[in-house]
Amino acid sequence: MHIRPITFLFIFSSLMISMEPMVFAIPQTYEEYTTETEKYCDSTERTWSEAKSLVPKIDYSEFTTLAVNSTLSRWRSGGFSVREDEKMRLKRDLDPVRIGEYSGFKTLEIARIGYRTRLNTLFSCAVVGSRIDTLVGLEKLISTKLKTKDSEIQQKLKKDANKLQVVLNTLKCNPPKSSEFQAKGEMIISLTNSATYQYCGYRHYLSYLESNIEDISEVQKIESRIGQGDGTQIATTTAQWNNASNRYQGDISREIIRADTTLPKAIRAFIEMDQTYGAHILLVLIYDDYIRLRKAMSGYMNLSSQLYQKANNAQSTNK
């Protein structure tokens, strides 16, 4: 196996996300790929091991026609544990005709769709779980401060939390349970570890694919039989072979860059949401109370004005 740096996500105590280069063996065969992912990504010594992940890892297929087509069929027919709207999108994106007519790297496209779908579920789990924790925490805080369990605000918070719990149940994930109000960085750490776990397996798989595109003749033979269509153009001249080689390599390189750059941005966006959502809810509650108070004051002032007018009229010399 070749040795080359692969970039992985890490989380620090300050909750600042960064990327660090680590040196790992680049898998040449599917067996090496599975061995490396089990050795590194699935290790229980890692903070991002599967046991601590919000969602399970994806099993990417071996780079053979039979294996890729099998994965395509399995993912499209419900083998992917996702909510119903994601299943519909998978059926559309993984349609055999669409994949067959795709002119790019089909195997990579299927893997990319799977990875994106898994991360969509992961971030949905984290966002919904974080909001539930915030609402429940606020309700408990209000209950403690006001010494009551039946205020209108508490009822609204409970109602909103229950609605989100229904959504969470459809996501088929397992967010951490907060034992305290807004346990410091709990969901942020859980999301980052889970995302790193998914990213780890995906980056190893991209390296595995990259190691197996040197034989363009074999690559095109595999790709031409994936899905239902003739999107793969078989090279017949040296120039076409060179163009095909550059195209496959370019697809892999761009996907590696995309995977390396988009995930930290997504995590930072989640951190901003997680740290401001509680304040947003409080502002909404304060605004709601203000509107109620204004309406009540308006009604009171109208009654006072009417009473004053009647009293004034009663004292008028013309009455």
Steps between C-alpha positions, in 0.01 A plus 500: 500500500608857430539745786355848462356768731123498544326789670269429792274710721579554864321681780679681781390600847434852376249352255691651210501275195821449304649268239825315566703285258552142615702233322318178416541214258314554173295186423567333165242221531153480652633272772764759589232769504279307745801410713619860521156636587453237770848569632466877514141621456330220696752488783333531839798709608382784277260761632301458180454120509169356378382432854497877559359599160156651451456293183663180368783502248439430132625179341639609164524244222798330344597651165347226284194510278312242706574664836420855388172398334406304811562806720306719257199268519521453877528868584223593261259233628516602864827354619594845623355581843359849439172686535234476228583823313865393477391161366309674221804710412722191500263326259527798268875557529585129481266422214680235287432695180633825646813326627542304178487816288729692736814594307724543804646251748186294580641308795618825657162663437318218679739521797465880511120476509519248784745711699294816449182322607662366815633844595158656433351258751784560743463878501121471519540281809736751658286805423174346622666343804666828593173691475319244714771528766472880493120503528499242781778689677313830476183339631688360800671834561169687498345238726784543749497880494121545504429205730216393272433217260195631320584837344400576143865539397588159642210341316616655174858381552380147578274499194783611270738244652245221449456598135875484446516164676260361239732630228802351678335159510464503120873569455604165650791641694617488857592848630665526842272576790576820689501460877531874554369806324723557196775264614808683378582404142335157532316501168784683325749235609261219409438646153869560432598149608220345294583711194870413532408132517303528174771711338770253602334210318417711196853638460646151520254392232593793275865400537409142412324615182789730415738205522294300253455731203840452337379223270257706291395200292387311812343810653289567191400134479366521856340842460328420169298224668380701800136605486295504183642726233802581287640803680849349508683557173760232431838646401647362177796731440795613708360853521165368621673281758695798632185712516311224679783455750512874571122510537485219756794644693343845489168368633676334793717804577203738497299273727788475746526879512123530541495247785795668672358853483123474537478297821687749726278780362186300576616426854583866563152595377349250743708639788367849429143367496550296815643793693231750397181293486428533873530879481276501193229306684523735799463803271194342338346440843579855612351641179190284546461629855549857375225460241266354762584780744449765232158358411403483867620857560316616189178347627555648845574845359190485280284418802667775703446747218134407473455530878669841501279617212185389681611671820582817312165498322318445828659815645429712195270800562312403185380169653 
